[in-house]
Amino acid sequence: MIALRLGGLLVATALAVGACAGTTAPTTAPGTVRVVATTTVLADLVANVGGERVTVTSVVPKGGEVHTFDPSPQDVVGLTQADLIVSNGLGLDEWLTALAADAGAEAPIVELGEDLDVEYLEGDEHEGEADAAHAVNPHLWLDVSNARAYVVKLANALAASDPVGAADYRANAGAYDAELADLDVWIREQIATVPPADRKLVSFHEAFPYLARAYGLEIVGVVVDAPGQDPSAGEIAALVDAIRAAGVTAVFGEAQFSDKLVQTIADETGATVETNLYNDSLGDAPADSYVGMMRWNVERIVAALGRDR
């Protein structure tokens, strides 16, 4: 989690910059609903549901790290001009809610991961937080069925903000849901090509448990408990032992993080390395949309786990 450094001073500075220098949120098309989302992943979901009726921006840029992101004064200005604010919730991006409140933003905030009819998984990223909800793993969208639930919430939230466009939002959501349903089937077909005994993952951080549960993979371990927290020598040794005991054949890094630790562990175990999976952020084409990101990840997971040894 980030600390909002400068606190109220950041907000005051942002508003002063906006007033004196003419700095505003990114240019919006006339008459569209202005939506600010935490991440590029959520922004892409908004774009698919909102279509031409919305202009959406992401606070965390492509390749940015939502866990440790430090907002700028311009981000504050964008929040004050939004018609709707979209976050994940579950402790992943609560800094956005705090920042919006400090800035006096009046837009409603929808937390897509909160209060879904799903079985939430525990996570270590927010260990030590006072709120028990922060012990929940927030990366729900990596199970496509959960992303489909996000789409339903988005359609409802956009319809509430722009009742005239309600029919459009629901039509867009229906078409996009069909695309996501096809994606879900495709992922299952791809994972099925990997022998069951080889469907074992070691990832950089604890981002993939929902994907693993949904598609029949086993998480053997993670390199770091949370981004920005390097493991101890003892934790690395324990992970190396777990990899050897489980017969893990590949270790997966993430595109926005250094692959140094991943490579070190792979060298110790003889596992292969795949360094460029995405989860909290989109990447360059073809991983520049949610659907593209999921296909990119699955193709690399399947190739690494099914590689001839």
N, C-alpha and C positions, 0 to 999 in steps of 0.2 A: 504494500500500500504506500501511496505517496503521502508526504506531509505537505500541506498547502503553505509553502514557505511565503513569508511576508503577510499571510493572512489577509486581514482587511486592507492592508496597504496595497496588495496586489489588485484588489477590487477597485479601490479608490483610484489607483494609477490607471487602470483600464478605462474606467469611466471618463477620467480626465483626458486621456489620449483620444478616446472616441469623440468627445465633445470638442476638443481644441484642434485636433488634427484632421477631423473628418473621417477617422478610421471607423469602419463599420464591418458588419459580418460580410461574408462573401456575397457577391452580386446575386440577386434572386430574380427569377422571371416574374414579371408583373402578375399579380393575382394568385400566385402559388402559395401553398402552405410552407412556411419555413420550419424545417425540422433540423435539430442538432442531435446527432447520435454520438455515443462515446467512441466507437471504433468503426473502422472501415467495414468490418463484417456486418455490424448492425446497420450501418448506413446503406449497404447493398440490399439488405432485406427491405428497408424502408423504400428504396428506389423502385424495387420490384412491385411492391404493394401500392405505392403512391403514384407511380407513373408520371405523366405530365402535370399532374396537379400539385406535385411537391418539388421543392428544392431542398436537398439534404446535404449537410456537411458533417464531417467527422472531426471531433475534437482531437483525438489521437491520429496522427497521420499514418499513411501506409508505411509499414515497417517499424512503427513506433511500438513501445511497450506499455500496455495499459496499466500494469502493476506498479510501475515506477514513473509514470508520466508526470511531468511538471507543467501545468497549464501556463499560458502566456496571457498578458493583458488582452490581446485580441480575442482569445477564447472566451473571456468574460463578456466582452462586448457582444459576441455572437449569441451567447446564452440570453442576454437581456433582450435580444431582438427576435428570439425564436417563438414560434406558435406552438411547438411541441418539442419536448426533450425526451430522448430515448436512451435508456441505459440498460445494462444487463441485470444489475442488482446482485444480490447474494455476496456482497462484499467485494466484488471484482472492481467496481468503479464508483463506490460510494462517494469518492471525492467530487464527482460531478454534481451530486445532489447538494453537498455542502457548499460547493462553489456557486451553484445557482442560487442557493438561499442567501449567501453573503452578498451576491450581486443584486439581489432584489428581483431576479427573473420571475415573471408572472406566468410563464407557460406551464401547463401540466407536465408532469414527469411520469412516463410509463416505464416500469422496470420489467423487462420481458421475461426474465428468469424467475421472478417471484410468483408464488401462489399458483403454480401449475399442478395439474393432476399427474405428477410423475413421482417416481421413487428417487429422491435426491441421494447422491453419494457423498460420503464424507471426504473432506480434503484437509490438507495441512497448510495451505498457503496463508491462512489467516489465524493460525494457531496463536492462542494467547489473547485474541480479541475478546472483549467483554460480552459481546452479543453472540449467543450460541449459533445464530444463523450464519455467522461468518466461518464456521467450521464446515460449511457445505461447499463441495466442489462446484464452482460456478460455470464450468465450460459445457453447459448443456447442449449448445448448438452443434457440437460435433457428433451427436446422434441426430440424424436427419428428422426423426419423428418429433424431436423437441424443437427443431427449427420450424417445423410445420405449425407447432403450437405458438411459437413466436409470431408467425405470420397472422394467425387468427387474432392475437392481441393487437398487433399493429393495425389491422384492418378496422378493428373496433375503435382504437384510439384515434386514428385518422378521421373516421366517420364522426366521432364526437367533436373533433376540432373543426371539421369542415362538413357539416351535415349535407350540404348540397352535393358533395362528391361521394356520398356514402355508397351509392350503387356502383360507382366506378371502382372504389377501393375494394369492395367485396368481389367484383368481377375479376380485378387484377389478382387478388389473393387466391381466388379459385383456380385461375390459370397457372399461377406460380406454384400452388400446392400440387397440381398435377405434375409439374416438372420435378418437384421435390420427391414426389412418390416414385417417379421413374428413377431418380437418382438413388433412392433407398434400395430399390430392387437391384440396380446396377452394382452398388457396393457389395451387397450380399453375394451376388454372382462372382465378383472378383475375389472376395475373401475365401469363397468356397474352393478356389483353385489352389489354395495353400494347404498342404497337409495339416490336419488338426494338431499334430505334435509340434509343428513349427510356428504356430500362431501365437508367438510370445513377443512382447514389446518391452523395451527399455527406452524411455523417452527422457528428454532433457528436464522437464518439470511436469507436474501432475496435471496435465491438460487433457489427457486422452482416455480417462476411465469410462466416460459415457460412450465414446466410440467403441471401446473394447467390449463393454457389456452388450451393446446393441448388435455387434457384428461378430461375436465369438472369438475375440482375442483375449489374451491373458497379459495383464501388466505385471511384470516381474519386479520392476523397480524404476526409480527415477534418479537422475544425476544430482539434481538439487531439489530441496524441499520447496523453495520459492525463488523466483528470479531475484538476483542480487545477493543471495545467501550461498556462499561457496561451501561445499561439504568439507568436513574434517577428513584427515587421513584415515581415521577409523571407519567413517561412513563410506569412503571410496573403497576400502578393503572389503567391507561387508557387501557392497554392491558387486564387486568383482567376484566374490565367492558365490553370490546368488546367481550371477550370470552363468558361471561355470556349472553350478549344480543343476540349473534348469536347462542347460544346453541352448541358451539363447544365441542366435546366429547373427543378429544385427542390432546395433544401437542407433537410436534416432535423435538427431539434434533438431534445432528449430532455427528458421532463417534469420530471426532477429537477434539471436544470441551467438556469442563466440562458440566455435566448435572445439576449443582447446581441451576442455574436460572430457567431452564425448570421445575425442580422438585418443586421449590418454587411456580411457577405460577400454576402448576397443583394442588398443595395442596390448593391453594387459591380458585380454581374454581371447584374442584372435577373432573377435566378431568383426563383421563389416560395418561400415559407417554410412548412414544417410543423413546429411546435415541440413536439409532445407525443407522440413515440414512447416506448415503454417497452422495457426489456431486462433490467436487473438487478433491477428492482422492479415489482411489480404496482401498479395505480392504483385509482381508484374504478370502480364499475360503469360500463360493461360490461367494463372491463379489469382486473377484480378476480380473475381466474383465469388460469392459463396459456393455456387455450384462448381465453378472452376477450381476453387481451393480444395473442395472435398475430393474431386476427381484427381487432382494433383497428388494429394496426400495418399489416397488409396493406391494409386498406381505405383508410388514409390514404396509403400509398405509391402505390397504384394510382390514387387520385383525383388526387394531385399530379402523377404522371408522365404520366397520360393526359389531363390538363387541356388543353382547347383553347387554342391559342396564336395 
